[in-house]
Amino acid sequence: MMQLPARYDHVGSFLRPKYLLEAREQKARGEITPEQLRVVEDKAITEIVQFQQDVGLKSITDGEFRRTYFHIDFLEQLGGVKTDIPVTVKKADGTEELAPPVIRVIDKVRHAKNIQLADFEYLKSQIAPGMTPKVTIPSPTMLHFRGGRAGISKVAYPELDPDFYDDVAKAYGDELQSLYDAGCRYVQMDDTNLAYLCDEKMREAARQRGDDPNELPHRYAGFINKVVARKPAGMLLAMHLCRGNFKSTHAAAGNYEPVAEALLSEMNLDAFFLEYDDDRSGDFRPLRFLKPGKTVVLGLVTTKFGQLESKDDLKRRIAEAAQYAPLEQLALSPQCGFSSTVHGNNIAVEDQRRKLALVIETAREVWGD
């Protein structure tokens, strides 16, 4: 198993600077070209890379600054996939939430082009020696969970198993190989679906789509393992589980117990980023399924709100987690990115630095890294 660059990490996304948001709006209105927008993105990425290095992180992302949504921008570039952009809906209590995007498989899934390659090459060119560039991509389970069988063409795939899962795994494997050939050694897959399967409302929705929520985690473990089997040797492959992060809201709650065995015992991944920032996530007992050689990154520091956690509380919770999984197999991070969509969370720019500094300082005191 591959090891993380440090005992502290982050999930990937950062608040977009105002000038980048303005440039994206100009591009949407046709006032600047895609090439002109990319120049602005390059500038913002150079700055966020420097920020990450200054704060002391070892793994560095591009902040997902070229994306609108953490998943759609990638998935819609796979051959055979069509996505409908989500919209913000206002609920009866006046709060807002993001209506889930519709992701449909309309033809055979294939790797039609290198999706992240150019973005990775720019990121790598900006990073200081000794730092590890990390690429974040959506989990392949995103192509199944939201729509279930109904969201996948029966013409292209009369049966899902094995053809659909094999085709998606091959497409992901081809993408990982293109990144590896360019020097990428660390990829993180972001997955909401396994976390959603911890929530009874989401489990019932899966039943209504014709899926068994008790069987799905194990099916997804096999699906993920098909991707792992195709990843280049020497590449660290991690997964982040998210319960929703749109504008500091969440979509699901529930203990990891319903998915823990499939996730931590069956998936052949190197590391798992698990949200543990509040009581939505339950206790640490599910960590007992963690197999030797793998790492759980405890997301104890929230990115949803600016209030800073107590270092003593973080250390206490790490000690609690270590009752169920060896301390040497644990690490620390914020619970999610700071801006899973272009809209960003309801926190201040400077909160990002304070939160990350707390993660790094606490981890160094606990593990000595």
N, C-alpha and C positions, 0 to 999 in steps of 0.2 A: 504493500500500500504506500502511496505517495504521502508525504507530510506537508502540512501547510507552511507557508513562509515564516509564520510567527504564531504565538499563542493568542494574538489579537488580530482581528480582521474587521472588515466592514462588508456590507451586502452589495454596494455598488453605485447606487444613484445619488446625485447631489442636486440641491436647488439650482435651477438655471438662473444665470445672471440676467438682469433686466434687458440688457442690450441683445442678448441671444433670443429672448422671447419676442422682442420687437422685430428682430430680423426674421424670425419664423412667420410672424404675422405679415411682414412685407412680402415674403415669398408666397404665402397663401393668397395674397391679393394680386400677385403677378408683378409686383414692383421691382423685385430682384430675381435673378436666376438661381437655380439650384447650385451652380458653381459659386456664385457670390455668397449664398448662405453657408456653403461649406467653408469658405474663408473665415467667416464669423465663428462658426463652430470650432474650427482649428484654434483660433485665438482663445476661446473659452476653455477648450480642453487643455491647452498648454497651461493656462492659469490654474485649473482644478488639479492637474497633475502636480504642479508645484505646491499647491495647498496640501495635498495628501503627503507629499514628501516632507514638507515643513513640519506637519503635525506628528510625523514619526511612523506612519504606516509602512508596511513592507510590501503589501499587495496593492496595486494601483489600477484603478479603472479610468475610463474616460467620462465617468459620471453619468453615462447613458445620455449625453448631451445631444446626440444626433437623433434621438428617438422621441416620439410623442407618447407611446405606451410601451411598457416593458416587454410586451409579448407580440402585439400585433405587427409592429414594424419588422420583426424577424419572420414570423409565421407566414405573412402574406407574400414573402419572397420565395417560399418553397413552391415548386411546381405542383399543381393540382389543388392548391389551397386558395380559398376566397374568404375574405374577412369583411364584415360590416362594421364601420367605426361606431363605437359606443357613444351614447349621449348621456348627459347629466339629467337625472330626473329628481323632482322635488317630492318628498314624501309628505304624508298627511300631517306629520308633526313639524313641518317646515324645514327639516334637514334635507341635505342633498346627498345623493349617492350616484355612483356611476352604473348605469344599466350595463349588464355584461355584454361584451361584444359577441356577435355571432360569428363563429369560425366554422366554415364548412369545407369539407373535402369533396370536390366536384370531379376529380379525375385521379389517376394514379399519382401518388406522392413521389416526388423526385427532387434531387438536388440540382435545380436548374442553373444555379450560378453560385459563386463564392459570396456569401452574404456579409460576413463580418471581416473579411480579409483586409480590405483597404482601411477600414476603421482601426483594426488591430495594428497595422503597419504604422499608421500615424501615431497611435498611442505609444507603441514601442520606441518610436524615434524621439519621444519627449522624455523618456524615463531615465533617471540616473542609474549608474551601475549599482548592482546589489539589490535593486528593486525588482519585483515580479509583476509584469503586466497581467491583469486578469480580465477575461472576457465573460460577460454575463449574457446568457441566452435563455429563452423560455423552455420549460420542460416539454418533451414530446407528448406528455399526457394531455396537454392543452388542446390537442387535435381531437381528443375523444370525449373528455368529461362533460364539457358544456352542452354538447348536442347529443351525445350518446350515439347509438346506432343510426338514429334519424339524421344526424349531421354528416354522415359519411355515405357517399354515393353507392347505391347497391349495384349500379352498372359497373363502376370501377372495382368495387369490392363486394361481390355477392356474399363472401364470408370474410370476417375481419381477421380471423386467426387461420393461417399465419400471415397471409399476404400483406394486409394493411400494416401490421406491426413490423414486419420485415422491411417493407418499403420505407417506412418512416425511419427505422433504425439505420438503414443504408444511407438515407439522405443526411441524417445527423452525422453518421460516421464520415461521410465525404466532407462535410463542413468542418468537423474536428480535424481531419487530415490536412485540409487546406490551411487551417490555423497552425497546426503543428509544424508544417513545412516552412511557415513564415517565422517560427520561433516561439509560438505560444505554448506554454506548459501548464496553464491553469485556466480552467473553464468552470463556471458555476451555472447550473440550470435552475431557474426560478419556477417553483411549482406551487400553485394555490390549491390544486385539486386534492392532494393528500391531506392538507390541513382542513379543507372544506369537509372531508369525509370524517372529521372529528365532531362535526356539528350535526345534531339530529335533524334540523330543518333541511340541511343540504343532503343528508342521507335519504330523507324522504323524497326530495326532488330527484335523486338518482333512481330511487325505486319507481317513481312515476315515469321516468324515461326508459324503464325496462331493465335497469342494472341492479345487481345485488351489492349494496354498500359493504357487506362483509367480504365479498369475493373480489371486489375491485382493487383494493390495495395490493393483494397478491398478484392479480393480473398485471397491475402497473409495475410491480417489482420485476416480473418477467420481461415486461416491455422495456423498462430502463436497462435491464441487464443485456438486452439485445444491443442497445446503444453502447454500453460499457464494453461489450465484446468487440466492438469495432473501433474503439478509441485507440489512438497510437500509444504504444508503450512509452512510459515516461511523461505522460500528461496526467495531471491531477484533475479529477472530475468530482465536483461537489454538487450538492443540491440545497437550495434554500426553500423552506416551507413558509408560506405567507397566508395569513387569514384576511388579507385585504389591507390596502394602505392608501387608498384614494383620499387626498385632502385630509389626512389624519383620522379617517374613519376606518372601521373594519367591517368585513362582511360575514365573518364566521367566528365561532367560539367553541371551545371544547378541549378536553384532555386528549393527549396524543395516543391514548391507549388503543383506540380502534385501528390505528395504522402502524403502531410502534414495531410490532414483530416483522411485518412486511418491509417496513422502512429500514430498520436498524439491523435486522438479522438476514434478510433476504436480498436486499439490494447490494450489488458489488461496487458501490461508490466509495470514495476515499473520505469524504467529510459531509456532514449534515449541519446546516445552519437552522436552528430551531428557535422560534419566537418564544420567549419566556418573560416578556416585559410586564405582564400583569396577570390577574387571575383568570383571564380568558383561556390561558394555556394549560391550566391545571398544574399538578405537581410533577416531580421529577421521576416518579416510579417507572414510567415507560423507558427510561434510559437503561434499565436492566437488560434490555435486549441488544445493547450495543456490542458488536463483535470485536475481538482483539484486532488491533491494527488500524481501526477506524477512529475518526474524531467527530465529536459533537461540539459545534460552536454555539455556546449559550448566548442567545440574544436577550440579555438582561437589561439593556439600556434602550429606552424607547426613543424612536425618532418621531413620534406623533406629537409630542409636546416638549416645550423648551425647558421645563423644570428639571434640574440636574439631580440625578440619583445620588444617594449616599454611598461612599466607597465601602463603608463598613457593612451596609446592607448587601452590596454586591458580593463581598467576600463571604458573608454568611450564606448567601444563596448558592455560591459556587461550592461551598463545603457541603450544603444539603445535596446538591447534585452528585457530589463525589461519593455519597453513600450508595449510589446505584450504578455508577460507572467510574472507572479509575480516573483519578485526577489527571494523570498523564495523558488521558484520551479526551480531555476537555480543553476548550479554548473560550474566548470571550469576544463578543461583538455587539453592535447595536442590533435591535430586533429586526429591522428592515432597512431599506434604503431611505433616503430623505426625500425622494421625489420619484416614486415608481411610475408616475405619469408626468407629463410636462407641467402639470398644474402645481405640483409641489405640496409638501405638508405645511401645516400652519405653525411654522416655527421660524425663528430669525436665522439669517445666514450665519451669524456668529455662534448660534447654538450648535451648529455642526462641529465647529472646532472644539467647543467645550465638551461635547458628548464623546467625540473621538479621543480627546486627550484623557478623559476619565477612563475609557476602555483600556487604553494603552498603559496608563499608569497603574491601574488595578491589576491588569494581567502581569505586568512585570513584577509587581509585589507578590503575587500569588505563585507564579511559575518561575520567576527569576530570569525570564528572557530579556 
